[in-house]
Structure formats: C-alpha cells, structure tokens
Amino acid sequence: MSLRRIAVVTGTRAEWGLLRPVCEAIRTEHGLTLQVVAGGAHLLAPARTIDEVRAFAPGLVEFAMQVPGDTGRMADARALGRGTAALADIFAAIAPEIVVVLGDRIEAFAAASAAAVGGIRVAHIHGGDRAEGVADESMRHAITKLAHLHFPASAASAQRILAMGEQPQTVHLAGSPSIDGLETIAPLDDAAYAELDAPEYVVLMHPCGRSDAVEHADAAAMLDAARAHGRVLALMPNSDPGRAGIARAIAERCTQVRVAEHLPRARFVALLKRPEIRALVGNSSAGIIEAAALGVRVIDVGGRQRGRERAANVVHCADAEPHALSDAFAAAARPVALLDRPLRHPYGSGGAGFRIARVLAQCDLAQHPLQKLNSY
C-alpha cells in the first residue's frame, strides 16, 4: 500500500508550537509520510526560528516571503504574492496529496491558495475561530473556504464552519494541538528561572496592524503597569505591521525589565508553570488557550483576541489606558487557585495531533472532494 503524502506548512514561531505535535503524530501514523515545508516569518532575524524547525525536520523544504526592512500592510500583501508563487513551485515538485495549514497567518493563506488553486486538498486546523488580529478574521475564514478537510479546535468553531456552508462530513472536531503534551513539560528549574531574573509577569504583546506610534504607546503603558506590580520578562513581538513600535517600547525599558527575543515553546510553557508567575500579560492566543489549560492568570489587553472563547482565568482590558490597566491588574490579583478547578475551557484535553493524523490517514478522499459546493 502506498503512503499518503502529507505536507505540513509552517510560517511562524507561534504556529509551529501547535503544528509540531501534529507532525509528530503524522510521523508515527501508519499509512502517512510527512514533508515539512517551512519559511515566511521563520526566516526573519533576529529570532530566525527556522532553526527550531530544521532541528525537528532536517529534510524540510524552505520558502521565502517577507523582505527584511519591508514592513506594513502592503508589505504583507507583497509577501503573500511571493509566498503563493514559491509554495506553488514547491507543491508541484513534492506532489503532496494533502497540504496541512493552521490558523490565519499570511503564510497559511499563501499555502492554502497555492494548494487549492493547484488542485491539492487543503486541511485546515483551528478554522472557525473568532479573533480580530490584523486581518486574521478575514484570512481565517477565507482559508476555510479554500479547505477540504476542517479540524476545528472547539464545538463552537465547528458550528461556524458548518454555518459557512461546508459539508458536515468534512468537519472533524479535533480540539487544539496547543493542549497536546502540556502535561509532559516540567516547571522551569530554579537555575533557569533565575537566569530570566525570576519574573512574576510575562509580557507578550503582538502588533495589531496599527501605526508604530500607537503600538508604542500601548506597549509602553502595559510594560509600565506590569513593572509597577512586580518583576517583568518581556518577550519580543511577532513580525506583523507595528512591530517596530512595540520593540522600541521594550528597548527603552531594557534596564528595568528582562528582555528575551524568543522562548521555544517548551521553555515558555515551563516558565508559565512556575508558581511565582502572577500573570501572562498582553494579547497572545497563548493567553486564551494554553494558559487556560495550565491554570495561569491572564491579562488580555486590547482587541487582538476579541471574539475568542475564553475561560475564567482571563481578565480582559479593553485598552491600554493607565486606569484600565490598573483595574485589570487589581482584578488579576485574585489567585487563579480560587477559581473553579480544573478550569473549564473549550479546546479539548489533548490528543489533537493524534486525531488529526488518524483522519488524514483513514479518511475517504471521495468524501472530501476537490470540487466544493456550499451545503445551502
């Protein structure tokens, strides 16, 4: 029996943390063969997280999209075109039967576009979610309409996919691969925790496509609020438009907060498991999903995650005005231990990678045809 060829495309550090357990499951699933395709924001300095992917998949195929120094919304549009063309060439060369993408980034959109237009089935993980982001809501749902297999992370997201007219037999509720393996990661040891200056707050704020000046002002206010309440580790933002403003706010406070360009996923989770961590502060999806499974308090600032289903560990702060931040930190002072345990959240209890790989191996492709028709 020939092996079904699966290409998994990753373009960012955050999404690779979710795709890795899926890739591990594909590797071990009888009937499948894995090809990792990586590039996009992974190739950008200074983090260059492509090295993490290379360590996992030495035989990966790489693609370029972004041009260093070319930033902004139109720069993303140009990068999208380059990525679509590069990925079309890659798919023509490696001939996968299914291309797997996750989420709502321009790299996922480029891969889904190249595959679907090129006559290759697309499997989409975390479709149906709501999240404002930069253009995340639009791109996520556009990928859904390009996709042939859907792996939503929650029941509500599955219902949204069905409401968009996707055929019921193509929607496979999997849970979020963000939850996979969290229980196997031990808390960061004392020495490693001390190397990070023993933070009490972890700040991770990504840009929302606004001007550098607006992103700078919000990041500065959030960092100052966190500093006023305890020791802070600030992680550098992703490469979305507005990054320079957040990076400048962090650089201005580099003598007052500890700064890390990037923490690999296992180290990041291990840090959040330290009992000294009072809250994850910012607007990362990790605060909505992983932190809920870990029972970590979160201060979610602004509208980037607006619309996402969230658990009781999240304190939302609509804007980064000083009074609003002060109220949010006061609300977050209530220990998570006082909340209902275990925390109820909609993203499953782990094993998503296994479920996704099993469907990829066993599904009848005739029930997931290339030719799509709305169900209504």
VOGU-3710 file (C-alpha; in Angstrom, 3 decimals, decimal comma):
1> mslrriavvt> 0,000/0,000/0,000  1,371/3,412/-0,967  1,767/6,026/1,732  -0,427/9,098/1,674  1,839/12,136/1,257  1,168/14,965/3,742  2,847/18,376/3,533  2,662/20,487/6,699  3,374/24,182/6,120  4,656/26,405/8,939
11> gtraewgllr> 5,478/30,091/8,668  5,703/31,466/12,222  7,143/30,588/15,622  3,751/30,569/17,361  2,044/28,267/14,886  4,995/25,831/14,823  4,408/25,132/18,513  0,946/23,875/17,574  1,964/22,078/14,385  4,849/20,151/15,907
21> pvceairteh> 2,628/17,639/17,780  0,624/17,205/14,579  3,838/16,465/12,669  4,945/14,018/15,364  1,637/12,185/15,077  1,832/12,103/11,270  5,315/10,597/11,506  4,049/7,704/13,603  0,712/7,173/11,864  0,607/4,083/9,682
31> gltlqvvagg> -0,113/4,983/6,060  1,267/8,538/6,102  4,543/10,129/5,077  5,461/13,646/6,247  7,104/16,544/4,421  7,622/19,725/6,439  7,633/22,976/4,460  8,863/25,991/6,451  9,675/29,623/5,814  7,993/33,006/5,940
41> ahllaparti> 8,498/34,719/9,278  10,646/31,790/10,470  13,446/33,214/8,298  13,371/36,715/9,776  16,159/37,954/12,049  16,902/38,223/14,864  14,881/35,211/16,094  15,287/33,067/12,944  13,107/30,335/14,383  13,684/28,306/11,232
51> devrafapgl> 16,487/26,624/13,210  13,910/25,041/15,546  12,065/23,562/12,577  15,288/22,376/10,941  16,229/20,547/14,137  12,919/18,653/14,002  12,856/18,053/10,245  16,335/18,116/8,685  14,848/17,320/5,273  12,423/20,241/5,247
61> vefamqvpgd> 11,777/22,400/2,199  12,086/26,156/2,767  10,315/29,118/1,201  10,843/32,884/1,447  8,127/35,528/1,650  8,982/38,638/3,651  11,779/41,017/2,676  13,762/42,332/5,682  13,047/46,028/6,191  9,875/45,996/4,073
71> tgrmadaral> 7,126/46,399/6,668  3,466/47,371/6,797  0,194/46,100/5,407  1,219/46,476/1,753  4,491/44,712/2,530  2,413/41,785/3,799  0,394/41,854/0,570  3,585/41,672/-1,489  4,916/38,877/0,719  1,667/36,961/0,206
81> grgtaaladi> 2,188/37,011/-3,552  5,786/35,844/-3,261  4,799/33,079/-0,853  1,967/31,811/-3,053  4,283/31,582/-6,049  7,092/29,903/-4,076  4,752/27,382/-2,471  3,125/26,558/-5,818  6,563/25,593/-7,137  7,265/23,514/-4,022
91> faaiapeivv> 3,938/21,668/-4,194  4,489/20,951/-7,891  7,865/19,398/-7,015  6,894/17,327/-3,932  3,338/16,422/-5,070  1,573/16,097/-1,696  -1,912/14,643/-1,564  -2,912/16,907/1,326  -1,439/20,227/2,483  -1,942/20,998/6,182
101> vlgdrieafa> -2,103/24,593/7,430  -3,106/26,164/10,739  -4,779/29,404/11,701  -4,921/32,695/9,914  -1,443/33,963/9,019  -0,391/35,116/5,558  1,864/32,054/5,256  -1,103/29,731/5,823  -3,201/31,746/3,384  -0,446/31,551/0,737
111> aasaaavggi> -0,139/27,771/1,188  -3,901/27,208/1,084  -4,235/29,381/-2,025  -1,399/27,664/-3,876  -2,656/24,188/-2,990  -6,373/24,704/-3,590  -5,921/26,542/-6,885  -3,286/23,983/-7,870  -5,636/21,047/-7,327  -4,374/19,730/-3,982
121> rvahihggdr> -6,588/19,143/-0,953  -6,112/21,511/1,982  -6,562/20,513/5,634  -7,146/23,481/7,941  -6,567/23,352/11,713  -8,181/25,944/14,035  -10,676/27,096/11,442  -13,932/28,656/12,586  -12,355/30,627/15,442  -13,109/34,274/16,005
131> aegvadesmr> -10,156/36,623/16,546  -9,781/40,177/15,303  -5,993/40,333/14,920  -4,707/42,365/11,978  -6,698/40,775/9,151  -6,975/37,451/10,964  -10,750/37,093/10,907  -10,924/37,541/7,140  -7,966/35,319/6,309  -9,001/32,511/8,668
141> haitklahlh> -12,450/32,248/7,114  -11,031/32,610/3,589  -8,778/29,618/4,308  -11,859/27,718/5,490  -13,498/28,269/2,117  -10,338/27,051/0,365  -10,011/23,964/2,585  -11,315/20,443/2,005  -10,769/18,971/5,495  -11,527/21,003/8,601
151> fpasaasaqr> -10,106/20,387/12,073  -11,765/22,941/14,393  -10,498/23,257/17,951  -13,883/23,777/19,627  -17,503/22,818/19,127  -18,470/26,448/18,557  -15,834/26,785/15,818  -17,138/23,608/14,183  -20,626/25,122/14,106  -19,289/28,295/12,473
161> ilamgeqpqt> -17,629/26,224/9,744  -20,927/24,457/9,090  -22,717/27,816/9,045  -20,287/28,914/6,318  -21,681/26,162/4,100  -19,012/23,494/4,492  -20,210/19,904/4,129  -20,690/18,165/7,515  -18,632/15,097/6,559  -15,580/17,337/6,028
171> vhlagspsid> -15,621/18,805/9,577  -13,694/16,801/12,194  -13,724/18,234/15,723  -10,159/17,686/16,962  -9,513/20,058/19,863  -6,494/22,344/19,863  -2,999/20,906/19,395  -1,947/23,726/21,742  -3,019/21,410/24,576  -1,028/18,411/23,357
181> gletiapldd> 1,856/17,468/25,616  1,462/20,259/28,159  1,355/17,724/30,975  4,748/16,328/29,986  6,574/19,645/30,469  8,012/20,198/33,948  8,155/23,658/35,537  11,311/25,597/34,747  14,037/24,653/37,206  15,360/27,164/39,723
191> aayaeldape> 18,593/27,879/37,861  16,877/28,517/34,517  14,235/30,635/36,244  16,946/32,725/37,905  18,644/33,233/34,522  15,468/35,025/33,416  15,663/37,250/36,533  12,822/35,381/38,257  9,895/37,202/36,622  6,451/37,476/38,167
201> yvvlmhpcgr> 4,802/38,790/34,996  5,432/37,643/31,429  4,554/40,307/28,862  3,848/39,186/25,296  2,206/41,808/23,114  1,868/41,472/19,345  1,028/44,354/16,960  -2,479/44,741/15,575  -1,600/46,473/12,306  -1,760/49,968/13,768
211> sdavehadaa> 0,863/52,684/13,413  4,176/52,284/15,200  3,285/55,280/17,365  0,023/53,739/18,615  1,619/50,333/19,178  4,473/52,014/21,065  2,130/53,942/23,340  0,107/50,853/24,262  3,181/48,693/24,810  4,798/51,365/26,973
221> amldaarahg> 1,695/51,695/29,144  1,406/47,925/29,557  5,073/47,456/30,428  4,946/50,278/32,966  1,835/48,823/34,576  3,450/45,397/34,852  6,667/46,879/36,260  4,665/48,661/38,936  3,355/45,305/40,167  6,408/43,065/40,028
231> rvlalmpnsd> 9,379/41,719/38,087  8,807/41,519/34,338  10,056/39,385/31,469  9,182/40,989/28,115  9,127/38,782/25,024  9,613/40,393/21,636  6,553/40,597/19,353  5,921/38,846/16,060  6,644/40,479/12,705  3,195/41,946/11,992
241> pgragiarai> 2,884/45,615/10,984  3,506/47,801/14,048  6,249/45,586/15,485  8,797/48,416/15,493  6,691/50,455/17,926  6,425/47,622/20,450  10,100/46,755/20,062  11,050/50,386/20,749  8,951/50,473/23,937  10,698/47,326/25,169
251> aerctqvrva> 14,158/48,654/24,239  13,507/51,868/26,164  12,902/49,787/29,312  15,640/47,194/28,835  17,319/48,230/32,096  14,053/47,853/34,014  12,666/44,620/32,556  14,304/41,422/31,388  14,002/41,005/27,612  14,031/37,788/25,584
261> ehlprarfva> 13,748/37,721/21,804  12,082/34,303/21,833  11,470/31,352/24,132  10,975/27,952/22,483  7,536/26,572/23,252  8,658/24,022/25,856  10,641/26,649/27,744  7,756/29,122/27,544  5,300/26,577/28,955  7,810/25,551/31,633
271> llkrpeiral> 8,105/29,192/32,694  4,328/29,631/32,919  4,234/26,569/35,196  6,362/28,310/37,809  4,161/29,142/40,823  5,716/32,626/41,018  4,136/33,702/37,716  1,261/36,004/38,607  0,019/36,590/35,058  0,714/36,427/31,357
281> vgnssagiie> 0,063/39,959/30,095  -0,588/41,051/26,507  -2,626/39,791/23,574  -1,233/36,400/22,559  -3,532/33,481/21,793  -1,401/31,515/24,280  -3,179/33,502/26,961  -6,542/32,285/25,726  -5,731/28,631/25,034  -2,571/27,259/26,703
291> aaalgvrvid> -2,915/29,436/29,800  -6,444/28,133/30,357  -5,194/24,546/30,295  -2,318/25,465/32,626  -4,489/27,435/35,055  -2,432/30,620/34,616  -3,961/34,059/35,144  -4,039/36,232/32,007  -4,485/39,963/31,457  -5,687/40,223/27,844
301> vggrqrgrer> -5,202/43,768/26,519  -6,953/45,309/23,527  -8,906/43,746/20,688  -6,459/41,329/19,044  -8,173/38,294/20,600  -11,664/39,787/20,508  -14,217/37,097/19,764  -12,215/34,124/21,046  -13,826/31,740/23,507  -12,115/32,166/26,853
311> aanvvhcada> -12,011/30,637/30,312  -12,362/32,237/33,736  -8,599/32,798/34,081  -8,739/35,741/31,633  -9,155/39,328/32,777  -9,894/41,483/29,748  -8,695/45,063/29,478  -10,295/46,820/26,532  -7,481/49,342/26,091  -4,051/50,202/27,432
321> ephalsdafa> -5,045/53,385/29,245  -3,392/53,593/32,695  -6,661/53,488/34,649  -7,930/50,491/32,694  -4,654/48,633/33,181  -4,686/49,432/36,889  -8,175/47,937/37,211  -7,120/44,862/35,233  -4,082/44,212/37,421  -6,230/44,649/40,519
331> aaarpvalld> -8,730/42,102/39,172  -5,908/39,732/38,307  -4,602/39,847/41,868  -7,200/37,223/42,768  -5,265/33,919/42,688  -6,225/31,518/39,928  -6,325/28,852/42,635  -9,548/30,439/43,849  -11,240/29,827/40,519  -13,133/26,654/39,703
341> rplrhpygsg> -10,597/23,870/39,165  -9,938/22,381/36,787  -10,633/25,426/34,642  -13,281/24,739/32,052  -12,265/25,673/28,524  -13,487/24,630/25,068  -10,219/23,483/23,487  -10,128/19,803/24,413  -7,949/17,762/26,731  -5,067/16,882/24,421
351> gagfriarvl> -4,515/14,307/21,708  -5,495/16,637/18,857  -2,400/15,740/16,838  -3,247/12,049/17,046  -6,873/12,634/15,992  -5,811/14,809/13,060  -3,224/12,292/11,853  -5,708/9,425/12,128  -8,271/11,272/9,984  -5,596/12,204/7,421
361> aqcdlaqhpl> -4,641/8,529/7,163  -8,072/6,929/7,147  -10,442/9,447/5,568  -12,128/8,621/2,297  -10,923/11,335/-0,055  -14,120/10,905/-2,051  -15,915/12,380/0,978  -13,530/15,365/0,831  -13,663/16,191/-2,890  -11,583/18,858/-4,594
371> qklnsy> -14,745/20,236/-6,147  -16,610/22,095/-3,400  -20,261/23,041/-3,141  -21,959/25,020/-0,398  -24,262/22,921/1,760  -27,062/25,507/1,382
//
